[in-house]
Every structure is written in structure tokens, then in C-alpha cells.
């Protein structure tokens, strides 16, 4: 499946939750390039990764998401409601890509 096909599939789903996501700027340890539609990563409820990560994909429509930006996005998780229950322990969860690259404040869970 191409990245474009994956993005279309993810964007067509009902989100498991909605969050305001802040991608850390490059100079603060963020990733060095924009996230493209179809992107997914492990998500953790704590910065110190005390638990297993939850595979999540952001619903970005057809727009990339650059380091330093904040954006409201839907999330779809491989484990669905189980991931949502684990992540909503606090109002914020963290995006992992070899390091923490951003944080997501939960706005609405479904």
C-alpha cells in the first residue's frame, strides 16, 4: 500500500479521538522534516515510556504537518478503544519516532 493509499484509508475512518498536536521544532528536538499524510507512530501516555506504545495514525487530510506547527487532528489506533482508554489517563500523550517528537492534548474522545 502506498503512502497516499494509506492516507486515504486513514482519512476515511471515524477517528478514535481528536487532539491538538504540537510537533516540536527542529531546534527543540523535533523531526527534521514535515510529516506526510498517512503517517503513523507509537503514542505514549508518559514521556518516560513506562508502558507499551500504541500505534496511532493522524488524519491529516492532504496537508503535510511541519515541525513547530500546532494542529487539531483525528487519530486512528490499531487497538482502537483500548488505546484511547490507556492514553486518556492524562490529557496529553506523546508521539515517538526514536525520541519524543511532539505532544497531543486530547480534545474529544469518541
Secondary structure, 3 states (H helix, E strand, C coil): CCHHHHHHHHHHCCCCEEEEEEECCHHHCCCCCCECCCCEEEEECCCCCCCCCEEEEEECCCCCECCCCEEEEEEEECCCHHHHHHHCCCCEEEEECCCEEEEEEEEEEC
